[in-house]
Amino acid sequence: MIFLRNGAVFLSLAFSVMLRAQEIKYIDLTSITQRTELRHRPASPSNCDKAGKHCVGGGYGGVGVGDGAPDRRDPHALGVYLRRVTPTDLDPTQPFEAEFRVLNTGLANIDLPVSPHLSDLQPTDESVAFAYFSLALVVRVEGPQRGTPSIGLVELYGSADHEGSILVLKPGEWITVRANVKLRSWPSELVATDFRGEFWLRRNTFYPHPGGGSTQTENLYPNATPTPGISVHLLHPAASEDRKQ
């Protein structure tokens, strides 16, 4: 009887999650130019001696990243499904269209940034530091590679101070994001391979300074659910031009 009761409770919970399984937002970035520049005060005038040395002034910038690791006991989890890539025979030097499904695969709500424009989140006072979240939707080229991994990505942003820029994603719910993506690097051997979806979820703080700014970034680690890839064929640019003719 205890086994049957526990089984009934499990089925009830599973059924309730299935009822909530739905798309709650569709974001199309293919025709949007994202605004991501952040403002800062002008740099102070440089003060150099006649020999052009010992200069004082000018701007600067920097990024600091805090790393960690996921906790398997954490009820927060995401799966990023790469639903579609167009075309599947592509020149890696050119942008391609990708469609992502970002699904809450865990047991707890997740706050997701959903604004395409980082610039819109910055306070009016350009001298004030501000915090924001970012979600990178990543296309990763599968297979053994030397050096830098082959990836392309698009980012979304959100701030607690801007209503509508952060979405609460409940278990079983998902958003769809369509975007133009370009690989930052690619394998030296252009062959048939798989593209797979991944994500980076981060908390950031931008500190403006005269002439620039610095950003402190903290990686957040909801558990990542493995998702299937999409088969593509990377063409040499010459072969890609031949196909167009």
C-alpha positions as CSV (number, residue, x, y, z in Angstrom):
1,M,0.0,0.0,0.0
2,I,2.9,2.4,0.8
3,F,4.5,1.6,-2.6
4,L,1.2,2.3,-4.4
5,R,0.7,5.5,-2.5
6,N,4.2,6.7,-3.3
7,G,3.8,5.7,-6.9
8,A,0.5,7.7,-7.1
9,V,2.2,10.8,-5.6
10,F,5.0,10.5,-8.2
11,L,2.6,10.1,-11.1
12,S,0.6,13.1,-9.8
13,L,3.8,15.3,-9.7
14,A,4.9,14.1,-13.1
15,F,1.4,14.8,-14.5
16,S,1.4,18.3,-13.0
17,V,4.8,19.1,-14.6
18,M,3.5,17.8,-18.0
19,L,0.5,20.2,-17.7
20,R,2.9,23.1,-17.3
21,A,5.1,22.0,-20.2
22,Q,4.6,24.8,-22.7
23,E,6.3,27.5,-24.6
24,I,5.9,30.8,-22.8
25,K,7.9,33.2,-24.9
26,Y,9.2,33.4,-28.5
27,I,12.2,35.7,-29.2
28,D,13.2,36.4,-32.8
29,L,16.6,38.2,-33.0
30,T,17.2,37.6,-36.8
31,S,16.1,41.1,-37.7
32,I,17.3,42.9,-34.6
33,T,20.5,44.8,-34.2
34,Q,21.3,44.3,-30.5
35,R,22.4,47.3,-28.5
36,T,25.2,46.2,-26.1
37,E,27.4,49.2,-25.8
38,L,27.7,50.6,-22.2
39,R,28.3,54.3,-21.5
40,H,31.0,55.8,-19.4
41,R,32.4,59.2,-18.7
42,P,35.1,60.6,-21.1
43,A,38.7,59.9,-20.3
44,S,40.6,62.6,-18.6
45,P,43.1,64.4,-20.9
46,S,46.4,62.8,-21.2
47,N,49.4,64.7,-19.7
48,C,52.6,63.7,-21.5
49,D,56.0,65.3,-21.4
50,K,57.7,66.5,-24.5
51,A,59.4,63.2,-25.1
52,G,56.0,61.5,-25.2
53,K,56.7,59.4,-22.1
54,H,55.4,59.3,-18.6
55,C,51.8,60.0,-19.7
56,V,49.0,60.4,-17.2
57,G,45.3,59.9,-18.2
58,G,43.5,57.9,-20.8
59,G,40.9,55.1,-20.4
60,Y,41.0,51.5,-19.5
61,G,38.8,48.4,-19.1
62,G,38.9,44.9,-17.9
63,V,36.9,41.7,-17.1
64,G,37.1,39.5,-14.1
65,V,35.4,36.0,-14.1
66,G,34.6,34.0,-11.0
67,D,34.4,30.2,-11.7
68,G,32.8,27.4,-9.9
69,A,31.1,24.1,-10.6
70,P,27.5,22.7,-10.7
71,D,26.0,20.9,-7.8
72,R,24.1,17.8,-8.7
73,R,21.8,18.2,-5.7
74,D,20.7,21.6,-7.0
75,P,17.1,21.4,-8.2
76,H,17.8,24.1,-10.8
77,A,18.5,22.7,-14.3
78,L,18.4,23.8,-17.9
79,G,18.5,22.1,-21.2
80,V,19.3,24.0,-24.4
81,Y,18.0,22.2,-27.5
82,L,19.3,23.3,-30.8
83,R,16.1,22.8,-32.8
84,R,17.1,23.9,-36.2
85,V,20.1,25.2,-38.2
86,T,19.8,26.8,-41.6
87,P,21.5,25.9,-43.8
88,T,23.0,22.6,-42.8
89,D,25.7,22.8,-45.5
90,L,27.4,26.0,-44.5
91,D,30.4,28.1,-44.9
92,P,31.8,28.6,-41.4
93,T,32.9,32.1,-42.1
94,Q,29.3,33.2,-42.7
95,P,26.4,33.6,-40.3
96,F,23.7,30.9,-40.1
97,E,20.3,30.8,-38.6
98,A,19.8,28.8,-35.4
99,E,16.7,28.1,-33.3
100,F,17.1,27.3,-29.6
101,R,14.7,25.8,-27.1
102,V,15.6,26.8,-23.5
103,L,13.8,24.3,-21.3
104,N,13.6,24.2,-17.5
105,T,14.5,20.6,-16.9
106,G,14.8,20.9,-13.1
107,L,12.4,21.0,-10.1
108,A,12.7,24.7,-9.3
109,N,11.9,28.0,-11.0
110,I,14.7,29.7,-12.9
111,D,15.0,33.4,-13.6
112,L,16.1,33.9,-17.2
113,P,17.2,37.2,-18.8
114,V,15.2,37.8,-22.0
115,S,16.1,41.3,-23.2
116,P,18.1,41.6,-26.5
117,H,19.5,45.0,-25.5
118,L,22.1,45.4,-22.7
119,S,22.4,49.1,-23.3
120,D,18.7,49.7,-22.3
121,L,19.4,48.2,-18.8
122,Q,22.1,50.8,-17.9
123,P,21.1,53.5,-15.4
124,T,20.7,57.1,-16.7
125,D,23.6,58.1,-14.6
126,E,26.6,56.7,-16.6
127,S,28.9,56.9,-13.6
128,V,26.9,54.4,-11.5
129,A,27.8,50.7,-11.4
130,F,24.9,48.4,-12.2
131,A,24.2,44.7,-12.0
132,Y,22.7,42.5,-14.7
133,F,22.3,38.9,-15.8
134,S,23.3,37.4,-19.1
135,L,22.3,34.2,-20.8
136,A,24.6,33.0,-23.7
137,L,23.0,30.5,-26.0
138,V,25.9,28.6,-27.5
139,V,26.4,26.6,-30.6
140,R,29.3,24.2,-30.1
141,V,31.0,22.2,-32.9
142,E,31.3,18.6,-31.7
143,G,34.3,16.4,-32.2
144,P,38.0,16.5,-31.3
145,Q,39.6,19.9,-31.9
146,R,42.9,21.6,-31.3
147,G,43.2,24.9,-29.5
148,T,40.2,27.1,-29.0
149,P,36.8,25.2,-29.1
150,S,34.7,26.1,-32.1
151,I,31.6,28.0,-30.9
152,G,29.2,30.7,-31.9
153,L,26.7,32.4,-29.5
154,V,24.0,34.9,-29.0
155,E,23.3,36.6,-25.6
156,L,20.2,37.9,-23.8
157,Y,20.2,40.3,-20.8
158,G,18.1,41.1,-17.8
159,S,18.1,43.4,-14.7
160,A,15.9,43.3,-11.6
161,D,15.4,47.1,-12.1
162,H,13.8,46.7,-15.6
163,E,10.4,45.0,-15.6
164,G,10.0,42.4,-18.3
165,S,13.7,41.9,-18.8
166,I,13.7,38.8,-16.6
167,L,11.3,35.9,-17.0
168,V,10.5,33.3,-14.4
169,L,10.7,29.9,-16.1
170,K,8.8,27.1,-14.2
171,P,9.7,23.4,-14.5
172,G,8.6,22.1,-17.8
173,E,8.3,25.5,-19.4
174,W,10.5,26.8,-22.2
175,I,11.3,29.8,-24.4
176,T,12.3,29.7,-28.1
177,V,15.0,31.9,-29.4
178,R,15.7,32.4,-33.1
179,A,19.0,34.2,-34.0
180,N,21.7,34.6,-36.6
181,V,24.9,33.1,-35.2
182,K,28.5,33.1,-36.5
183,L,31.2,30.8,-35.4
184,R,34.1,32.5,-33.7
185,S,36.5,29.7,-34.8
186,W,36.1,26.4,-36.6
187,P,38.0,23.1,-37.0
188,S,41.0,23.1,-39.5
189,E,39.4,20.1,-41.2
190,L,36.0,21.1,-42.5
191,V,33.9,17.9,-42.5
192,A,30.5,16.6,-41.5
193,T,30.0,17.2,-37.8
194,D,27.3,18.0,-35.2
195,F,26.2,21.3,-33.7
196,R,25.1,21.1,-30.1
197,G,23.3,23.7,-27.9
198,E,24.8,24.9,-24.6
199,F,24.4,27.8,-22.3
200,W,26.3,30.2,-20.0
201,L,24.2,31.9,-17.3
202,R,26.0,34.7,-15.5
203,R,25.6,37.5,-13.0
204,N,27.6,40.6,-14.0
205,T,28.4,44.0,-12.5
206,F,29.6,46.8,-14.7
207,Y,31.8,49.5,-13.1
208,P,32.1,52.6,-15.3
209,H,35.4,54.6,-15.2
210,P,36.4,57.7,-17.0
211,G,37.4,56.4,-20.5
212,G,36.2,52.9,-20.0
213,G,34.9,50.4,-17.5
214,S,35.4,47.0,-16.0
215,T,33.0,44.1,-15.6
216,Q,33.0,41.5,-12.8
217,T,31.3,38.3,-13.9
218,E,30.1,35.4,-11.8
219,N,29.2,32.1,-13.5
220,L,25.9,30.6,-12.3
221,Y,25.6,26.8,-12.4
222,P,22.2,25.3,-12.8
223,N,22.7,21.7,-13.8
224,A,23.0,21.3,-17.6
225,T,20.8,18.6,-19.2
226,P,22.5,16.9,-22.2
227,T,20.7,17.5,-25.5
228,P,21.0,16.0,-28.9
229,G,22.9,17.7,-31.7
230,I,22.1,18.5,-35.3
231,S,24.2,17.1,-38.2
232,V,25.8,19.8,-40.4
233,H,28.5,19.9,-43.0
234,L,31.1,22.6,-42.9
235,L,32.2,23.6,-46.4
236,H,35.3,25.3,-47.5
237,P,34.5,28.9,-48.6
238,A,35.3,28.0,-52.3
239,A,32.9,25.0,-52.2
240,S,30.2,27.2,-50.7
241,E,30.6,29.8,-53.5
242,D,30.4,27.0,-56.1
243,R,27.1,25.8,-54.6
244,K,25.6,29.3,-54.9
245,Q,26.3,29.5,-58.7
